[in-house]
Amino acid sequence: MKNSRRKFLKTAAASAASFYIVPRSVLGGPGFIAPSDKLRVAGIGVGGMGGNDVRGVFQSGKAEFIALCDVDDSRASQVVNKMKKAKYYKDFRKMLEAEENNIDAVTVSTPDHMHAVQAMMAMKMGKHVYVQKPLSHDIYEARKLTEAAEEYKVVTQMGNQGSSGDGVRKMVEWYQAGLIGEATKVYSWTNRPVWPQGIPWPENKMTPPEDLDWDLWLGTAPYKDYVGNLVPFNWRGWWDYGTGALGDMACHIMEPPFRVLELGYPKSAECSVGSVYVGEFQRGFFPESCPPSSHITLRFDRPGKEDLEFHWMDGGIQPTRPEELEPNEIMGDGGNGVIIEGTEGKMMCATYGRNPQLLPTSRTKDINVPETLYRVPKGDGGHYNNWVEACIAGYGSEEFNRLSSPFSTAGPLTESVLMGNLAIRSYDYQDKKGEFPGRGIKLVWDGPNMQIKNFEPANQFVRRDYRDGYSL
């Protein structure tokens, strides 16, 4: 009996020891990170906003950067010099191939035209991803990233930090409590762009700076000679690289009503755009460039209810002030904001869903609606940590279910944002006769199939072709 018992204990001890050295991928499945480990991250695009993303993830205290990548050595130097242990690369493809076994997650903070290919390559390797807004340059890319997040069982987050704020959660709770009745219209607006738009392509051909790999910066876009004043910021106003004012701000501003009203794909889109002037009062038409201002109207089908009318305005265009606002009260935050009109009232907020108010604003102080939704610690300041915690806990965990902007919600939001750009580009489409057949019509959208049903030329803007060497 003693010998048998001794043998049993010895066998049990050996079995227990072997359990603890089983690889973490076996214990938790794809994407699992042991609680004792730090999230091992690679950063793609680490200058400018990319530097903020790297710092935000690092300051969670639960992440370390193994590798950094940027095509512009000068812009990247501030972060690279502080994280000297991280290997530095210029080509994201080479970095991901070299570091595949050394990293758990990737941040993508590059110009819009590169988001999708970089995030997709990482997700196919089973890496969690944090991608700056807008999620993608094209509608097709947003759909594919959304599908890939589910297929590869990875933790995802878009960089619209307002989605982690308390403001949008308050608005959801107010709406669900019936404080404004049934929503009928939404108005959203921004003072962007604050970079050149509605202009001809620059003629100031130059030699790229030595620190910038121009070919890698172009990435998926058609090859063009380097010109001044494009990098690092003014690329936003050119369709080959950016997504204009909509891409820059709508993921921040449209997100609160999108979440409050649980919207899906729009059913139609129409627009008008501002005129442009070049030189001495010369009106121009420049389809390569985003317009200086626009007004987009999207309509969303809601079964059993009337369609929701959703307005977006940029370039300084704003809706009429609600009668409920006092003359000296600020609408939104002045330059940006949202107003949701309902059958029994209205609500308003600023950028990122901040400072939510009922209208008239005197109603706000009397609100007594219970908090039913999870609050992210530190609000929008906790957006990075919201992602890091979910990555460490793993796909499907409680922390995963608390994500503020996973691709399952960020993808459809981005598609709706980019529908506005599809409408703008259709508006400016010029046929062989020199005419503009896309103007003055309402584009009818088949969301599930990503297709305009009543104006075929518009479908060329759903998905673009990449240069050789890049694909999804």
Secondary structure, 3 states (H helix, E strand, C coil): CHHHHHHHHHHHHHHHHHHHCCCHHHHHCCCCCCCCCCEEEEEECCCCHHHHHHHHHHCCCCEEEEEEECCEHHHHHHHHHHCCCCEEECCHHHHHHHHCCCCCEEEECCCHHHHHHHHHHHHHCCCEEEECCCCCCCHHHHHHHHHHHHHCCCCEEECCHHHHCHHHHHHHHHHHCCCCCCEEEEEEECCCCCCCCCCCCCCCECCCCCCECHHHHHCCCCCCCCECCCCCCHHHHECCCCCHHHHHHHHHHCHHHHHHCCCCCCCEEEEEECCCEECCCEECCCCCECCCCEEEEEEECCCCCCCEEEEEEECCCCCCCCCCCCCCCCCCCCCCEEEEEECCEEEEECHHHCCCEEECHHHHHHCCCCCCCCCCCCHHHHHHHHHHHHHHHCCCCHHHHCCCCCHHHHHHHHHHHHHHHHHHHHHCCCCCCCCCCCCCCCEEEECCCCEECCCHHHHHHCCCCCCCCCCC
